[in-house]
Amino acid sequence: MVSTENKVVVVGAGLMGTGIAHAFASSGFVIDLVDNSESALEKARLSIESIIDVGVELGKMSASNAAKAKQNLSVSTNLKQSAQNASLLVETVSENLAVKQAVIRDAIAVMAENAVIATNTSALSVTEIATAALAPENVIGMHFFNPVHKMKLVELVLGIATSEATVATAREWCDALGKTSILVNETPGLTTSRMSAMLGNEAMWMLQEGTACAEDIDTALRMGFNHPMGPLELGDMTGWDTRLAVLRYLHSTLGEKFRPCPLIIKMVAAGRYGRKTSHGVYQYDEKGQQIPGSGLKGSAL
Ligand SMILES: NC(=O)c1ccc[n+]([C@@H]2O[C@H](COP(=O)([O-])OP(=O)(O)OC[C@H]3O[C@@H](n4cnc5c(N)ncnc54)[C@H](O)[C@@H]3O)[C@@H](O)[C@H]2O)c1
């Protein structure tokens, strides 16, 4: 039975780790956020506090709950210390199998018996990631969505060995966070990443071919299909570096239709990852606001 007595450790303090840590801390769980970069941890802590403060300003959270949420969060570069007796580890480090497996190997020795190990991978194999654990039946995919404090869905992903008990516990964690969970059998790209990668890649091909400018491609999907956000805006938010890693994996597993558009490869080579580098398909000011008219013009490429 999941309760606020359970200790949670989130590993990886990037875009997703920040959001996931906020979700746990503001739902009453004591959580350690771990990263090997001090600066990533400091940035994450400030960002989590800012999301909490905005929640109070908007009347979504009381000042006392906000203070508790801030107290619930600790940041650390020491994984082994933070994972001590944890009931749940959510790994959300960079999308790289070896890096994810190394984190799990380091943590399991000190975690609570029957602890659940969740991976937030967008596209890698949960079964393969789980081979790093002593008990692969305790490993499950918990795929959160960005921005975590706004997105309700978590895809629970079954590896070949994932046990029913682990699924039941993972569902409880999702309920405790106020998230809706769906169950997906492991398959490259799950339900969502596969469709999103295809849409974003296709939008980039259109931009590269000069079909329309970035703003108009995004407007087409927002106004024509009622998508809350266009695929290029979404790629800027996800990060084209992460998107490229996902596309490369889907290309290698599902075939030619997922070949990454060369424009994405060029942008990543230039460090234009999107919002996190203030420059992607669009440019962003120091407050993170999109600069009007800054979107790539297909014909100028
Ligand atoms: N970006 C998205 O929209 C999104 C959505 C769902 C899932 N995901 C998945 O979440 C994971 C993280 O993605 P992100 O966008 O947050 O990436 P990111 O690059 O923003 O953050 C990754 C973090 O992991 C840290 N890290 C790397 N190796 C580490 C190690 N050995 N120990 C501790 N920390 C380490 C890095 O310092 C960095 O802070 C990936 O698996 C990605 O596929 C991403």
The ligand as an ORCA input file, in Angstrom:
! r2SCAN-3c Opt
* xyz 0 1
  N      11.696     15.480    -22.819
  C      10.491     14.925    -22.786
  O       9.469     15.513    -23.174
  C      10.330     13.513    -22.263
  C       9.028     13.011    -22.042
  C       8.890     11.734    -21.466
  C      10.009     10.975    -21.180
  N      11.268     11.476    -21.445
  C      12.418     10.648    -21.082
  O      12.887     11.125    -19.828
  C      14.325     10.932    -19.742
  C      15.011     12.247    -19.444
  O      14.683     13.175    -20.442
  P      14.887     14.753    -20.208
  O      14.219     15.423    -21.343
  O      14.519     15.122    -18.815
  O      16.473     14.861    -20.392
  P      17.480     16.017    -19.888
  O      18.649     15.963    -20.795
  O      16.743     17.299    -19.689
  O      17.929     15.498    -18.417
  C      18.692     14.356    -18.184
  C      19.398     14.548    -16.845
  O      20.035     13.301    -16.500
  C      21.247     13.643    -15.843
  N      22.134     12.477    -15.854
  C      22.743     11.894    -16.912
  N      23.454     10.815    -16.500
  C      23.271     10.722    -15.155
  C      23.732      9.813    -14.163
  N      24.512      8.783    -14.470
  N      23.346     10.023    -12.881
  C      22.545     11.067    -12.550
  N      22.075     11.953    -13.459
  C      22.434     11.781    -14.738
  C      21.790     14.831    -16.620
  O      22.747     15.565    -15.867
  C      20.494     15.617    -16.878
  O      20.277     16.575    -15.843
  C      14.726     10.290    -21.067
  O      14.735      8.883    -20.919
  C      13.620     10.716    -22.017
  O      13.458      9.829    -23.101
  C      11.455     12.736    -21.966
*
